[in-house]
Amino acid sequence: MGRKVQSKQNSRKRNSKEGNKFVQQRRKELSILVDKLLKLTTIFQATQYSTVAISWEHHLQIEAIIKEIVNIENSATKVARNHRKLNLEKYVNWLHEHGAKFEGVEISEFDGYELGLKATKDFAEGSLILTVPTKVMMTEKNANESDLGPFINVDPLLQNMPNITLSLFLLLEKSTPDSFWKPYFDVLPEKYSTVLYFTSEELQEIRPSPAFESSLKLYRNIARQYAYFYNKIHTSDIPVLKNLQDIFTFDNYR
C-alpha cells in the first residue's frame, strides 16, 4: 500500500515538473516572437516614408508572427464558449436593478448583424429612449481606482490612452468570477467584425479603398501595443500584473 502511494506521489511530481517545463518553454517561445514583433512594428513606425506596397509587405510579416503567437497562446488556453443570448435576461435585469431605464426597445437578433437594439413602438422625434446610469458604465475612473491603478500611475502609454487602460481593466475584470460587470461580459460577442479580425485575403478586398492603409496601420498599432504590454506584464513586479499573465493574449487584447 505504501509503495502505491509513493508511486502516485512520484508520478504527480513528474507530471508537475513536465508541466512547468512546458509552460517555461511556451513562454520562452512567446517571448522571442513578441520581441521580434515589437522590433518589427517599432522600426516601421519610425519610418517616415512608405508606399502602400511596402505597408502591405510589412503587414504580411506582422501577420505571420501573430499567427505563431496565437497558435501558442491558444494551445495553452481553454476558451469557454459564451452563449450570450442565454444571458440576455440576466443582463437586462442587472441594468434595471442598477437604475437603467428603457421602454419600447428590446435586445433582438438581426440577420447578419447578431444582437442589436430594436424599437417595439414608434417614437416621436426627440424622445428619450433609454437612460444609462454611470454606475453600470465601465470608466477610466473605475480602472484608476482598481488594482490596476499602480500600473496606470507608472505607465506613460496608459496615462495618455484611456482606451487602452479600459481594455486592460476589462480583461482583468472579465477574469474575476464575481465581477460587478459579469452580466455585461456574459453578453459580449466572442469576436468582432472589425479589420483586426480580417484575413489577408479579406483585407485585399478593400485595397482600392482609402480604408486599406488605415486598416494596416490599425493592425500594426494593436500588434505593437500587444507586444509592449506583454513584455510589461511579464517583467514588471507590480502585483496585479501577475493576474494578467495567463489571460493577456493577442486574441483577448484585440
Secondary structure as a PSIPRED ss2 file (coil, helix, strand):
# PSIPRED VFORMAT (PSIPRED V4.0)

   1 M C   1.000  0.000  0.000
   2 G H   0.000  1.000  0.000
   3 R H   0.000  1.000  0.000
   4 K H   0.000  1.000  0.000
   5 V H   0.000  1.000  0.000
   6 Q H   0.000  1.000  0.000
   7 S H   0.000  1.000  0.000
   8 K H   0.000  1.000  0.000
   9 Q H   0.000  1.000  0.000
  10 N H   0.000  1.000  0.000
  11 S H   0.000  1.000  0.000
  12 R H   0.000  1.000  0.000
  13 K H   0.000  1.000  0.000
  14 R H   0.000  1.000  0.000
  15 N H   0.000  1.000  0.000
  16 S H   0.000  1.000  0.000
  17 K H   0.000  1.000  0.000
  18 E H   0.000  1.000  0.000
  19 G H   0.000  1.000  0.000
  20 N H   0.000  1.000  0.000
  21 K H   0.000  1.000  0.000
  22 F H   0.000  1.000  0.000
  23 V H   0.000  1.000  0.000
  24 Q H   0.000  1.000  0.000
  25 Q H   0.000  1.000  0.000
  26 R H   0.000  1.000  0.000
  27 R H   0.000  1.000  0.000
  28 K H   0.000  1.000  0.000
  29 E H   0.000  1.000  0.000
  30 L H   0.000  1.000  0.000
  31 S H   0.000  1.000  0.000
  32 I H   0.000  1.000  0.000
  33 L H   0.000  1.000  0.000
  34 V H   0.000  1.000  0.000
  35 D H   0.000  1.000  0.000
  36 K H   0.000  1.000  0.000
  37 L H   0.000  1.000  0.000
  38 L H   0.000  1.000  0.000
  39 K H   0.000  1.000  0.000
  40 L H   0.000  1.000  0.000
  41 T H   0.000  1.000  0.000
  42 T H   0.000  1.000  0.000
  43 I H   0.000  1.000  0.000
  44 F H   0.000  1.000  0.000
  45 Q H   0.000  1.000  0.000
  46 A H   0.000  1.000  0.000
  47 T C   1.000  0.000  0.000
  48 Q C   1.000  0.000  0.000
  49 Y C   1.000  0.000  0.000
  50 S C   1.000  0.000  0.000
  51 T C   1.000  0.000  0.000
  52 V H   0.000  1.000  0.000
  53 A H   0.000  1.000  0.000
  54 I H   0.000  1.000  0.000
  55 S H   0.000  1.000  0.000
  56 W H   0.000  1.000  0.000
  57 E H   0.000  1.000  0.000
  58 H H   0.000  1.000  0.000
  59 H H   0.000  1.000  0.000
  60 L H   0.000  1.000  0.000
  61 Q H   0.000  1.000  0.000
  62 I H   0.000  1.000  0.000
  63 E H   0.000  1.000  0.000
  64 A H   0.000  1.000  0.000
  65 I H   0.000  1.000  0.000
  66 I H   0.000  1.000  0.000
  67 K H   0.000  1.000  0.000
  68 E H   0.000  1.000  0.000
  69 I H   0.000  1.000  0.000
  70 V H   0.000  1.000  0.000
  71 N H   0.000  1.000  0.000
  72 I H   0.000  1.000  0.000
  73 E H   0.000  1.000  0.000
  74 N H   0.000  1.000  0.000
  75 S H   0.000  1.000  0.000
  76 A H   0.000  1.000  0.000
  77 T C   1.000  0.000  0.000
  78 K C   1.000  0.000  0.000
  79 V C   1.000  0.000  0.000
  80 A C   1.000  0.000  0.000
  81 R C   1.000  0.000  0.000
  82 N C   1.000  0.000  0.000
  83 H C   1.000  0.000  0.000
  84 R H   0.000  1.000  0.000
  85 K H   0.000  1.000  0.000
  86 L H   0.000  1.000  0.000
  87 N H   0.000  1.000  0.000
  88 L H   0.000  1.000  0.000
  89 E H   0.000  1.000  0.000
  90 K H   0.000  1.000  0.000
  91 Y H   0.000  1.000  0.000
  92 V H   0.000  1.000  0.000
  93 N H   0.000  1.000  0.000
  94 W H   0.000  1.000  0.000
  95 L H   0.000  1.000  0.000
  96 H H   0.000  1.000  0.000
  97 E H   0.000  1.000  0.000
  98 H C   1.000  0.000  0.000
  99 G C   1.000  0.000  0.000
 100 A C   1.000  0.000  0.000
 101 K E   0.000  0.000  1.000
 102 F E   0.000  0.000  1.000
 103 E C   1.000  0.000  0.000
 104 G C   1.000  0.000  0.000
 105 V E   0.000  0.000  1.000
 106 E E   0.000  0.000  1.000
 107 I E   0.000  0.000  1.000
 108 S E   0.000  0.000  1.000
 109 E E   0.000  0.000  1.000
 110 F E   0.000  0.000  1.000
 111 D C   1.000  0.000  0.000
 112 G C   1.000  0.000  0.000
 113 Y C   1.000  0.000  0.000
 114 E E   0.000  0.000  1.000
 115 L E   0.000  0.000  1.000
 116 G E   0.000  0.000  1.000
 117 L E   0.000  0.000  1.000
 118 K E   0.000  0.000  1.000
 119 A E   0.000  0.000  1.000
 120 T C   1.000  0.000  0.000
 121 K C   1.000  0.000  0.000
 122 D C   1.000  0.000  0.000
 123 F C   1.000  0.000  0.000
 124 A C   1.000  0.000  0.000
 125 E C   1.000  0.000  0.000
 126 G C   1.000  0.000  0.000
 127 S C   1.000  0.000  0.000
 128 L C   1.000  0.000  0.000
 129 I C   1.000  0.000  0.000
 130 L E   0.000  0.000  1.000
 131 T E   0.000  0.000  1.000
 132 V C   1.000  0.000  0.000
 133 P C   1.000  0.000  0.000
 134 T H   0.000  1.000  0.000
 135 K H   0.000  1.000  0.000
 136 V H   0.000  1.000  0.000
 137 M C   1.000  0.000  0.000
 138 M C   1.000  0.000  0.000
 139 T C   1.000  0.000  0.000
 140 E H   0.000  1.000  0.000
 141 K H   0.000  1.000  0.000
 142 N H   0.000  1.000  0.000
 143 A H   0.000  1.000  0.000
 144 N H   0.000  1.000  0.000
 145 E C   1.000  0.000  0.000
 146 S C   1.000  0.000  0.000
 147 D C   1.000  0.000  0.000
 148 L C   1.000  0.000  0.000
 149 G H   0.000  1.000  0.000
 150 P H   0.000  1.000  0.000
 151 F H   0.000  1.000  0.000
 152 I H   0.000  1.000  0.000
 153 N H   0.000  1.000  0.000
 154 V H   0.000  1.000  0.000
 155 D C   1.000  0.000  0.000
 156 P H   0.000  1.000  0.000
 157 L H   0.000  1.000  0.000
 158 L H   0.000  1.000  0.000
 159 Q H   0.000  1.000  0.000
 160 N H   0.000  1.000  0.000
 161 M C   1.000  0.000  0.000
 162 P H   0.000  1.000  0.000
 163 N H   0.000  1.000  0.000
 164 I H   0.000  1.000  0.000
 165 T H   0.000  1.000  0.000
 166 L H   0.000  1.000  0.000
 167 S H   0.000  1.000  0.000
 168 L H   0.000  1.000  0.000
 169 F H   0.000  1.000  0.000
 170 L H   0.000  1.000  0.000
 171 L H   0.000  1.000  0.000
 172 L H   0.000  1.000  0.000
 173 E H   0.000  1.000  0.000
 174 K H   0.000  1.000  0.000
 175 S C   1.000  0.000  0.000
 176 T C   1.000  0.000  0.000
 177 P C   1.000  0.000  0.000
 178 D C   1.000  0.000  0.000
 179 S C   1.000  0.000  0.000
 180 F C   1.000  0.000  0.000
 181 W C   1.000  0.000  0.000
 182 K H   0.000  1.000  0.000
 183 P H   0.000  1.000  0.000
 184 Y H   0.000  1.000  0.000
 185 F H   0.000  1.000  0.000
 186 D C   1.000  0.000  0.000
 187 V C   1.000  0.000  0.000
 188 L C   1.000  0.000  0.000
 189 P C   1.000  0.000  0.000
 190 E C   1.000  0.000  0.000
 191 K C   1.000  0.000  0.000
 192 Y C   1.000  0.000  0.000
 193 S C   1.000  0.000  0.000
 194 T C   1.000  0.000  0.000
 195 V H   0.000  1.000  0.000
 196 L H   0.000  1.000  0.000
 197 Y H   0.000  1.000  0.000
 198 F C   1.000  0.000  0.000
 199 T C   1.000  0.000  0.000
 200 S H   0.000  1.000  0.000
 201 E H   0.000  1.000  0.000
 202 E H   0.000  1.000  0.000
 203 L H   0.000  1.000  0.000
 204 Q H   0.000  1.000  0.000
 205 E H   0.000  1.000  0.000
 206 I C   1.000  0.000  0.000
 207 R C   1.000  0.000  0.000
 208 P C   1.000  0.000  0.000
 209 S C   1.000  0.000  0.000
 210 P C   1.000  0.000  0.000
 211 A H   0.000  1.000  0.000
 212 F H   0.000  1.000  0.000
 213 E H   0.000  1.000  0.000
 214 S H   0.000  1.000  0.000
 215 S H   0.000  1.000  0.000
 216 L H   0.000  1.000  0.000
 217 K H   0.000  1.000  0.000
 218 L H   0.000  1.000  0.000
 219 Y H   0.000  1.000  0.000
 220 R H   0.000  1.000  0.000
 221 N H   0.000  1.000  0.000
 222 I H   0.000  1.000  0.000
 223 A H   0.000  1.000  0.000
 224 R H   0.000  1.000  0.000
 225 Q H   0.000  1.000  0.000
 226 Y H   0.000  1.000  0.000
 227 A H   0.000  1.000  0.000
 228 Y H   0.000  1.000  0.000
 229 F H   0.000  1.000  0.000
 230 Y H   0.000  1.000  0.000
 231 N H   0.000  1.000  0.000
 232 K H   0.000  1.000  0.000
 233 I H   0.000  1.000  0.000
 234 H H   0.000  1.000  0.000
 235 T H   0.000  1.000  0.000
 236 S C   1.000  0.000  0.000
 237 D C   1.000  0.000  0.000
 238 I C   1.000  0.000  0.000
 239 P H   0.000  1.000  0.000
 240 V H   0.000  1.000  0.000
 241 L H   0.000  1.000  0.000
 242 K H   0.000  1.000  0.000
 243 N H   0.000  1.000  0.000
 244 L H   0.000  1.000  0.000
 245 Q C   1.000  0.000  0.000
 246 D C   1.000  0.000  0.000
 247 I C   1.000  0.000  0.000
 248 F C   1.000  0.000  0.000
 249 T C   1.000  0.000  0.000
 250 F H   0.000  1.000  0.000
 251 D H   0.000  1.000  0.000
 252 N H   0.000  1.000  0.000
 253 Y H   0.000  1.000  0.000
 254 R C   1.000  0.000  0.000
